[in-house]
């Protein structure tokens, strides 16, 4: 296992130490043991007085927490929506990669690309990413400052 994932498991273990008993009971013991056995000796810097979204968490930690939320803490409806969103995002990524690496697009002249960039104006719409939405939901499960 890569060291970055082991560091993420160390942060998740620390976060789970601050979780309430009801949330912890939903996670299988085998998974809790896996986390404890495979975590690294990473110096975890988690402030229990701050919300999760205000923590400087590793990307791997966010991914692991989002999977825990999706698989164990989310309601059936939320889980279904999350899985649909994941499918849609993966499809969008595949389509953008397919378009980016399309042979017809690979050999375009750089001048055409520069001109296109200068001529286009677009409206920027900020949406919460899947990870951000999941972390917002997780903070309601983890009341880190109350423990």
Buried (B, 14 or more C-beta within 10 A) or exposed (E): EEEBBBBBBBBBBBBBEBBEEEBEEEBEEEEEEEBEEEBBEBEBEBEBEEBBEEBEBBEBBBBBBBEBBBBBBBEEEBBEBBEEBEEEEEEEEEEEEEEEEEEEEEEEEEEEEEEEEEEEEEEEEEEEEBEEBBBEBBBEBBBBEEE
